[in-house]
Amino acid sequence: MFILKCCAVFIASLLLGRWFDGERTKILVRGGSMMQAWKTTPGLLIIIIFCILIGVMFFYK
């Protein structure tokens, strides 16, 4: 069961990473800056997940 959970998290992170990379590529092709990529939906999801992980780390430490 643990391996199944790990696989689910791994697949979700791959999908989110590929989505973010696609958005980043579109923005860079149009001549935008890398900072604009973080303002897209996958970029905001990555930032939110990162903040949640930091919060959980401090809460349980």
C-alpha positions, -999 to 999 in steps of 0.1 A, spaced: 0 0 0 29 23 8 44 18 -27 10 26 -43 8 59 -23 44 68 -34 36 61 -70 5 83 -69 25 112 -54 53 106 -80 28 106 -109 11 137 -97 44 156 -93 54 145 -128 22 158 -143 24 191 -124 60 195 -134 53 188 -171 24 213 -170 46 239 -154 73 233 -180 48 237 -208 36 270 -195 71 282 -189 81 273 -224 51 292 -238 60 323 -218 97 321 -228 89 317 -265 67 348 -263 96 367 -248 84 368 -212 105 365 -181 109 334 -160 91 352 -131 59 353 -152 59 315 -152 53 314 -115 21 335 -119 4 307 -139 -19 281 -124 8 253 -121 33 278 -108 9 289 -80 1 253 -72 38 246 -68 43 276 -45 12 266 -24 24 230 -20 59 242 -11 44 265 16 22 237 30 53 214 32 72 241 51 43 247 74 39 210 81 77 207 88 76 235 114 44 223 129 56 187 135 92 196 145 
